Amino acid sequence: MNKEELTMAIWDTITKKAAEISEKAVKQAKDLSEVAKLKMQIAEAEGTAESTYAQLGRLYAATHPDDYEEGFASLMAAAANAERTIKTLREQLRDAKGVAVCEKCGAEVAKDAAFCSACGAEVPKPAPVEAEVVTGQAPVEEAPIAEDAPADTIE
């Protein structure tokens, strides 16, 4: 074999090896792509299942607020407690922001606004709360006066 043939043989070998490596890389990329695609489809299906189960739970809780099965008692109590907490925290947030909720459309409006900026409905003013004076002493009750009792006399 002369030098030129040897060079050609080396280039043929290199070309074949490069093609084999390229084919392997393409196959691996295709396999990885298929794996990634399947993982994404699994994640989407899991998300759908979770969402469906959440909707199912909400529907059950809404349709059985008082007549749920015994096995659901702790979950129903936890859900009710969470809802109360959310309501309280939302009220605190509105107070911190200085806003109220429009009774007609649900939009947030300034507490001192006369009309809702979203729907134009009149915003009712909250009734003033009378402060109760707390003295720390128990109220004094007057004893009833008996009609037959003799009047006090001074001696």
VENTAHU-V314592 format. One line per field, one symbol per residue. phi: phi as a letter, one per 20 degrees, with the letter a starting at -180 (. if undefined). A space follows every 10 residues. Layout:
phi = ???
This chain:
phi = .effffffff ffffffffff ffffffffff ffffffffff ffffffffff ffffffffff ffecfccffg fegfffffff ffffffffff ffffffemcc dffednfecg gefecffedn ffefefffef feeddndffe deffeffeff ffdee
